[in-house]
Amino acid sequence: EEKRKFIAEQTAPFEGFSILLNHRADMYPDIKDAGADLILSGDSHGGVVRLPFLGGVYGNDGNFPDYEYGLYEEEESTLVVSGGCDKNPKKMRVWNPPEVVLVTLERE
């Protein structure tokens, strides 16, 4: 609750487009109502282990992470989760190559 209040205070009345950068994708349920139009996240690294047809089966936040990779739209908020770009050979990545995401914003 304290984190949600802090985030809401940071994004409160703003008439432009707001982007929230948040390291942990698994926090999306707690921050999606903070008022940001777009949330960019990573940390689950797309599910560190990905299997064809199943997607991410293991991520930094546990087995079968809810927000493991891609685009999520809930209520008035949009979350983009990157697969991450860490190429550290000591960290396991299975069928999940490093990536950098390019997001293009357009006016309506």
C-alpha positions in Angstrom: 0.0 0.0 0.0 2.9 2.4 0.8 4.5 1.7 -2.6 1.2 2.3 -4.4 0.8 5.6 -2.6 4.3 6.7 -3.5 3.8 5.9 -7.1 0.5 7.6 -7.3 2.1 10.8 -5.8 4.8 10.7 -8.4 2.3 10.4 -11.4 -0.5 12.6 -10.0 -2.2 15.2 -12.1 -0.2 15.3 -15.2 -1.9 16.0 -18.5 0.7 14.5 -20.8 1.7 10.9 -21.4 3.3 9.1 -18.5 5.7 6.2 -18.5 6.7 4.3 -15.4 9.9 2.3 -15.5 9.6 -0.6 -13.0 12.3 -3.3 -12.7 10.0 -6.1 -11.5 7.2 -7.2 -13.8 5.5 -9.2 -11.1 4.6 -6.0 -9.3 2.2 -5.0 -12.1 -1.0 -5.9 -10.1 0.2 -3.4 -7.4 1.2 -0.6 -9.7 -1.2 -0.8 -12.7 -3.6 1.7 -11.1 -0.9 4.3 -10.3 -1.9 6.4 -13.3 0.9 5.6 -15.7 -0.2 5.2 -19.3 2.7 2.8 -20.1 4.8 0.6 -17.8 8.1 -0.7 -19.0 9.6 -3.7 -17.1 12.0 -6.6 -17.1 13.4 -8.8 -14.4 11.6 -12.0 -15.3 13.9 -11.9 -18.4 11.0 -13.3 -20.4 11.0 -16.4 -18.2 14.7 -17.4 -17.9 13.6 -20.8 -19.2 11.2 -20.7 -22.1 9.7 -23.7 -23.9 8.0 -23.7 -27.3 4.2 -23.4 -27.0 4.4 -22.9 -23.2 6.4 -19.7 -23.0 8.2 -18.8 -19.8 8.2 -21.8 -17.3 10.7 -20.3 -14.9 11.6 -16.7 -14.1 13.2 -14.6 -11.5 9.9 -14.4 -9.7 9.2 -18.2 -9.7 7.6 -20.9 -11.8 5.3 -19.9 -14.6 5.5 -16.2 -14.0 2.2 -14.2 -14.7 4.0 -11.4 -16.5 7.0 -13.1 -18.2 7.3 -11.5 -21.6 5.5 -9.3 -24.1 2.6 -6.9 -23.9 -0.1 -6.9 -21.2 -3.1 -4.6 -21.1 -5.3 -4.5 -18.0 -7.8 -1.8 -17.3 -6.3 1.6 -18.3 -2.7 0.4 -18.1 -0.3 -1.2 -20.5 2.8 -3.2 -19.5 5.7 -4.1 -21.8 8.0 -6.8 -20.4 11.4 -7.2 -22.0 13.3 -10.5 -22.3 16.3 -8.6 -21.0 19.7 -8.1 -22.5 22.0 -9.7 -19.9 24.5 -12.0 -21.6 26.3 -13.2 -18.4 27.3 -16.8 -19.1 26.9 -17.6 -15.4 23.1 -16.9 -15.6 21.1 -19.6 -17.3 18.9 -18.7 -20.3 17.2 -21.5 -22.2 15.5 -20.7 -25.5 15.4 -17.0 -24.4 18.0 -14.9 -26.2 18.9 -11.5 -24.9 17.0 -8.6 -26.5 16.5 -4.9 -26.5 12.9 -3.7 -27.0 12.1 -0.7 -29.1 8.8 1.0 -28.2 7.4 3.6 -30.6 4.9 6.1 -29.2 2.5 7.7 -31.6 -0.1 10.5 -31.1 -3.7 9.7 -31.8 
